[in-house]
């Protein structure tokens, strides 16, 4: 018979396997480890903002919605420096990722000053540089961007728009799982320094805060993919603001 400790470990392993987050990044061919959420934070140095749980966020008003944390940088926070505008950034989700139904989204937020370290993510304004939702077929039986992410070795690649002004930024990769309601949101953030950028600032209409960027009644978060209506619905509204005008969609 399993002891209490063994049972608890088995339960934890099952729970962790059902969810997850971004564990690694590749930026212009350079590999970066992400945060290890279930390890001690002591000594962890990474470009990723600290986060503590594989569990999803299921409320649009959750104070952790910006970066799956309290908004603060790590004690030994790093930044990926000299990320040229136009560079591709790939986020690696844990393998296996179990949720193939839902959209993929990528945001940027520019920090004041020369560094994002010490800047609370909840105070920033975000603009969307990449999005993909229902790729083909019906909401009920079609192909989704999250499924494509799984097919691509649990990765999603987005391009830093060439028109983005240079500066210190947080990049926010997010997958939203629609297999249950409320929808499950999985955002993670990393610090980058964009160089060689352009001069196209995002418009007011393209900027949102988190929380605040999604609404409780957003159709992209409240859709029942198993309903009768979903079987004959071929359009899906991706939540969040309109794409940044200079975005190059993956």
Secondary structure, DSSP 8 states (H G I E B T S, - for coil): ---HHHHHHHHHHHHHHH---EEEEEETTEEEE---TTS-STT---SB-----SS-B--TT-TTTTTTSSS---TT---EEEEETT-EEEEEE-SS----SS-EEEEEEE-STT--TT--GGGS-EEEEEEE-EEES-TTTSEEHHHHHHHTTSEEEEE--TTS-SEEEEEEEEEEE-SSSS-EEEEEEEEEEEES--S----GGG-B-TTTSS-TT-HHHH--TTSTGGGG-------SS-B-TT----
